[in-house]
């Protein structure tokens, strides 16, 4: 099989341009690295995208290990030392007794043969990113050798027998955090009741029970959280916010902490924010080709406001950074103000706001205007001052990007009016609105045909004779039937017709009529398409869209 240079493969897939390749070649002359290494280090492509093109060239499946749970049987088939030495991760053993093995170089046939000899199984290779493989090896073999769940259960049993028994609260918190990370949780909830402490985790957008402790755990556990989160340990009546860092197997998580008083004690929510995450391509996040082209059109505007909206945890920041990657970052001065910095993109200038010293989003925009910017990205428009500064930036020849918490794209217009932005200013500055949600994807390992309830099909106007899929439930998806999430979206490009409505204080129904007339897909319609494509289920759409 003819092997094309990695730069050419990435260019053919639309991940980079010829200009980026030439820039990387210049850098390569100075450092002596491989071209792929230079492209990843400079942020022009991700390690994941290199794996995607290698998978396509070798005609092997690509797997995203951040959305995969290897089975214990598969992990036990290859020793940790072999996995670490050769950079391979066993994922599962198929029904016909083949070992699905994640590798980085699909053309290393000797390695595939060696893995087959060591495991005693026929190897079915899949391609994954080298960084993800190395991280997953450490993570999943750690859990195999350190059964954290069993260790926590031992503490529960000990306290059930003797509520006065001594235990190390700091160690217990560490185990709870590790278990949450293992399960890919984004949030951890600690809820006291009259006789117990319930621990919940949010995984793929859904809250589920994790552990129930005897009430004896509560006092020591929340004291440790408050101390680590720099919160007032003596205050239990007023709500508090805190933050801490937690490092595990070389990965650092920023954890945001919130507490509110309930009848049985303070309720805590800990949100995990992993640092140094990948900035992905829009298509990889779940945007269709047409949607990507429309976003590129909006992003090509030399000035104006492009806002991404949705509830907390709907992937707005992820989408915004993916939008930045549609620009030629070599010729643009991009400045960002974030809280916190979630994604590292080497070709842009990123700053973190610090409310405690008076450096907020509004002040950041004011100073950015003196930094000769082409594009300004601000984490969120939270108040009137930030909204006014955003409009000022958009009016003075800059492309301004940010997020807002609204239910859909059109609601953004009315939220900005609430923040005292006049209709004339909105008509002069808005160039695009994007509303989004995240829906769970059907698990690829246990996917099977099924027939949804006829009433649901009628409600969403889906054909009764269509083919629909759901996950049966397996070890890979923790018997939930879903694994990972994808985006559903609606995108409004502000053309002359929308500008006319904006300038005359039009009502929501008038904007909605114009959307229908222009055949702009709503969140609901995009969700229906993903059901028909077998990506998600009707039940999941009902949960997310309503």
Secondary structure, 3 states (H helix, E strand, C coil): CCCCCHHHHHHHCCCCCHHHHHHHHHHHHHHCCCHHHHHHHCCCCCHHHHHHHHHHHHCCCECCHHHCCCCHHHHHCCCHHHHHHHCCEEEEECCCCEEEEEECCCCCHHHHHHHHHHHCCEEEEEECCHHHHHHHHHHHHHHHHCCHHHHHHHHHHHHHHCCCCCCCHHHHHHHHHHHHHHCCEEEEEEEECCCEEEEEEEECCEEEEEEEEEHHHHHHHHHHHHHHCCCCCCCCCCCEEEEEEEEECCEEEEEEEEEEEECCEEEEEEEEEECCECCCCHHHHCCCHHHHHHHHHHHCCCCEEEEEECCCCCCHHHHHHHHHCCCCCCCCCEEEEECCCCECCCCCEEEECEHHHCECHHHHHHHHCCCCCCEEEECCCCCHHHHHHHHHHHHCCCEEEEEECCCCCCHHHHHHHHCCCCHHHHHHHEEEEEEEEEEEEECCCCEEEECCCHHHHHHCCCCCCCCEEEECCCCCCCCCCEEEEEEEEEEEECCHHHHHHHHCCCCHHHHHHHHHHCCCCCHHHHHHHHHHCCCCCHHHHHHHHC
